[in-house]
Amino acid sequence: MAELLPAALVQGFGVSAAHLMGVSALNAFVLRQALHRHHPLVAGTAGALSDALFILLGATGIGALLTGLPALAPLAAWGGAAFLFWHGGKAFRAARHPRVIDARARPQDAGPARQVAATALGLTLLNPHPYLDSVVLFGAVAAPFPAGGRTLFALGAITASCAWYALLALGGARLAPLFRSPGAWRVLDVLVGALMWTFALSLVWRALHGGVGEHHG
């Protein structure tokens, strides 16, 4: 279904961007390295590479597996919608009591670049949360797309990740006051919740209107 391919790219970018925009250990680490001008690009690159791994495992791994089992395709669509509704709900709840990222403290790792990279990779690869959350989320949301669509979904998601960590690494010093503002995080959380629920509704719409399970490539 060629008309789904542009949607896959946009949806991959949007889901990834919404998933990344939050208070996390890795975001705080990259922002702190940027604020102190201590290998921020190394930290950001390590974060983007970790994200790319999880995205590919989900979108082209689990997503392809689910699509290869036609009976599971509708279940994957509904599961992806459920994940998105859940993530959106988390964002809306966070907006009521926003947390902040304060990067004024000393960098967590003031060693050479390889130590900064190792710390950033450790915050993701040694954390079970991305395996249980990100991989399943990207896999379930990408599953309803055909093979080419899943590839574009992954490309859009990886592009959003690269853009996000580049923003933190290159603009962290200027953005730091914004990340310390509860009001800014409240607006961001509401935006993230709205994006997640919009994509969830799009999955529900496709599931109800026969856009799932009609392709097996």
N, C-alpha and C positions, 0 to 999 in steps of 0.2 A: 504494500500500500504506500505508494510514493508520497502521498499527501501527509503521511505521518513522519516523514524523515525530518523536515524542518522543525516540526514540533518536538521531536526527540532531542535535537540539538539545544533548543531553547529550554526545554524542560530539564535536561541534564545540567545546563548552566544554572538555572534558577534553583533547583533542588540543592545542588552543591553549595551555591552561594548562601542560601538560607541555612543550610546545615552548618556552615563554617562560622557564621556571624553569631558569636556567643562568647561568654566568659569561659575560657578553657585554659588548661595549663600550658598548652603549646602556644596559643595566642598571646598569653601573658609573657611567655619566654621570648618569643620573637619581638614583641613590642619593647620589652626591657632591653634586649640586645640593641635594638634600633635607637632607643633613647640614649644609651650610653655609647653608641657608635662602636660597638664591639662585635664585628663579624655578623651584622644583621642579615646580609644576603646569604651567608652560609646557613644560618638558622632558618631563614625563609625557604631556601631551596630544599633543605632537608624535610621541612614540613610539607612542601608541595609534592616531593617524591613519595613520601609516606602516603599522602592522600591519593596520589595516582595509583599506588599499589592497591589500596582498599577499593577504589572506584573500579579498577579493572577486574579485581576478584569478584566484585559484586555484579557489575553491569554485563561483562562478557563471560563471567564464570557461572555464578548462580543464576543470572538472568538467562543465559543460554541453556542451562540445565532445565530450568522451569519451562522454557519455551519448547524444548525437545520432548516434553511430556504434555501433549495437548490437553489431557484431562486436568492438569494443574494450572493451565493458563488463566482461566477465570479466577481461580483461587489466588494466584499470584497478583492479579490486578486488585482484587479486594484486599489482599494482605498489604500490598503497597499503599493503597488508599488508607488503610487502618494505621500504618506506620506514619504516614504524612499527617493524618488527623492528630495522632498522638504527639508528634513533634510540634505541630502547630499549637496544640493545647499547652504543652510545656512552655512554649514561648509566651503565650498569652498570660499564663500564670506567673512567669518570670517578670513580665511587665508590671505586675502589681507590686512586686518587691525587688526592683532591679539591683543586681550586683554590679560591681565596677571592676575595671582592671587598673591598678595603680602600679605604674612601672618605674616609680622614682627610686625604688630601692636599688642596691648594688646588683649588678648582673649575677644571675645564678651561676654562671660559668665564665670566669674571666681568663680562662686558659687559651691555648692556641685554637685555630680554626677547627682542627679535627675534634677537639673536645667539645666545642660548641655544636658541631654536627652530631656527635655521638649523643649529646644531651637531648637535642631536638628529636632525633630518631628514637631515643629511648622513651620519650614522653608519649610516643604513639605506638611504636612496634612492641613495646613491653607493657602496653596498657590493654587489658582485655576488652575494654569498652568499644573501641573501633571495630574489632572483629565481630562482636555481637550486635553492634548497632549499625555502623556505616556499611559494612559489607552486605548485611541483610537488607538494609534500606535501599541501597542502590540496586541490588539484585532484584528485589520485588518491584521497584518502580520501573526498571528498564525491561522487565520480562515481557510486558505486552507488546513491545515493539519488535518488528522483524530484525533479522541479523544486522542489516545495514543501519537500522534505527538504533540498535543497541550500541553499535560502534560510535555513531554520532552522539548518542546520549553520553557515553563515556568521554568523548572529546569535549563536549560542552561542559561536563562536570570538571574535567581536568583543567580546562581553560579558566573556569571560575576560581579553582583552587590556586592556580598560578597567579591570577590577578589579585586575589585576596592577600596572599603572602608577600607579593611584591609591594602591595599597598602598605602592609605593616612594616616591611623591612626598609622601604625607601621613604615612607612618609611618617614613620612611627614617631619621630621627634616632634613633628607638628601636630600629629593626631593625639598625642598622649593626653592633653587636657580634655579632649572630647571623651576619651575612654574612661576618664575619672568622673564623668558627669552622669548621675543616675537618670536625669531627664533624657539624655541622648540614648542611653541603653533602653529606656522605656519605649522610645519611638522605634528603635531598631528591633526590639522584641516584638512589638505589634506588627511591624512590617514583615518580619520573619514568619510570624504566625499566619498572617494573611496570605503570604506566598505559599506556605505549606498547605493550607486548606484549599487554596485555588487549584494547586496541582492534584490534591486528593480528589476534588470534585471532578477534575478532568478525567481521572482514572475511573471514577464511578460512572461518568457519562459514557465513556467508551465501553465499559463492561455491560451497561444496560442497553446500549445500542449496537451491540454486535461487533465492536471494534477489537475484541479480544478473542484469540483462539482461531482466527481465520487465516493465519499465516504460520508456517512452520519452518521458515528459513532463517 
